[in-house]
Amino acid sequence: MDAPITTESQPLVIFNNDLPDSDNWAAALVQAREARKTNTHVVFILEARQVSLVSYLSSKERDALLKAIQKASGQSHGDALKALLNGFPGDYHHHTRDWDLKLLSSEEQDLLRKIEKPAHDPESDAVLHAKLVAYDVASFLTERLSDYGHKGTDGASRFNIELLIDSGCLQRIKNPVNLNAHHRDEIFGRNHSELESFEKATAMEGEDKKKAFQDYYRESIERKVNELKDSAVTVELLDRKKLYERIGAADSVRWFGGCSLTLLQDVHKAGLAPKLNCCVQAVSAGLSNIDAADYVFKRHAEFADFLVVPTHSAQAIKYSVSDLVALGGDDLEQRILGFNLHKDPMEITRQFMALKTKANGKLTKKPDHHDKRIKMPDLSALLYMIAPGRHAGKMKNVTVKNLENKEKPLLFEISGSPSDMKVYDLEKRTESSHILELVGS
């Protein structure tokens, strides 16, 4: 794949995200569409995250595990889900002394082991996962924007899009999710052979299992590399020095963040904050790098502009699934089914393959889930950045509490000072937002 060309007059957008979920993908596509209309160069920087390649929980196991947690603890379904996602460090018996484990069968007690947080794999495995995610995103964008390109100085066709993988963040971020319960987002987009490799790997044990999963990732990546070899969308590892040089050479840069603030902290330390107009979608609690959030929030005034769209506010907007599918096709639909509607990724992928085969590549019947409305927080935050008037809301100034106490979550407290950090609270809507109307053609 040829390297993208950025002209001196082209605006530059940096889209920093970990890109695992449906809202991340929808936001990435909307940003790419916007770039097409404005001749903007977009750099998608994928923040790698810690992984456990061998960890997998089918929807059937997940449902059984949640029922077991509820039975033993007396918790609601919502609290049981939180317990599963947060997980326990070490033996669950040490953390469940107030649970009545005698109510559980031996099979349920064995299944409860999945609530114990597994150790993270080596960084090389995290990069392996991030590479596959990046190539899947590249494939998604090239398919949905097949008519999007321009001619470079050498006459070659170029997209104004590139994907960079940030593995330099891994020593400083902490994936807060129990990896046994983590959504296996990479399953979407796999073919029959790759799904068979995945299923065979899940049946193995020990080192054989780990190697089989690594081979499954390499097999999947190799196919995507071959499919995209003639594409002008590039996928490479992030070189921080080169990124700093590009930001320094640009007239201005718009930065959209939907992950930790680790890279943004590094860019600030490189003295480039005055170049950046930032919009970050952030939750005030549960950040994967509290130190980076602390650093950036304290120095918000040093950026050209800095705005936070809080996650709880971004979740106030719901979108029509039917419209989202019209925007993002089967790839986005499968991720919506998995992430938003909690269906099993393996089952979803198999079903879509079967339906396409029967209908000669097209789904002929409108599924029931197309009538649903779902939250897409990264998409809502991005829409504010690229077109502030598309979602109503209110600008506020806040101070950030608990910056000195890393054991407590960061909290935003409304202040009356215009010099304090800006947050934009999106107005809750009772009707679903129609994404096609919001983003235009």
Secondary structure as UniProt FT lines:
FT   TURN            8..9
FT   STRAND          12..17
FT   HELIX           22..38
FT   STRAND          41..47
FT   TURN            53..54
FT   HELIX           59..73
FT   HELIX           77..86
FT   HELIX           92..95
FT   TURN            97..98
FT   HELIX           101..103
FT   HELIX           106..111
FT   HELIX           112..115
FT   HELIX           123..144
FT   TURN            145..147
FT   STRAND          150..151
FT   TURN            153..154
FT   STRAND          157..158
FT   STRAND          161..166
FT   TURN            168..172
FT   HELIX           179..181
FT   HELIX           185..187
FT   TURN            188..189
FT   HELIX           192..202
FT   HELIX           206..227
FT   TURN            228..230
FT   STRAND          234..237
FT   HELIX           240..249
FT   STRAND          253..257
FT   HELIX           262..269
FT   TURN            270..271
FT   HELIX           273..275
FT   STRAND          276..282
FT   HELIX           290..298
FT   HELIX           300..302
FT   STRAND          305..310
FT   HELIX           311..314
FT   TURN            315..316
FT   STRAND          318..320
FT   HELIX           321..335
FT   HELIX           336..340
FT   HELIX           345..358
FT   TURN            359..361
FT   HELIX           368..371
FT   STRAND          373..375
FT   HELIX           377..386
FT   HELIX           388..390
FT   STRAND          393..401
FT   TURN            403..404
FT   TURN            406..407
FT   STRAND          411..415
FT   TURN            418..419
FT   STRAND          421..426
FT   HELIX           435..439
//
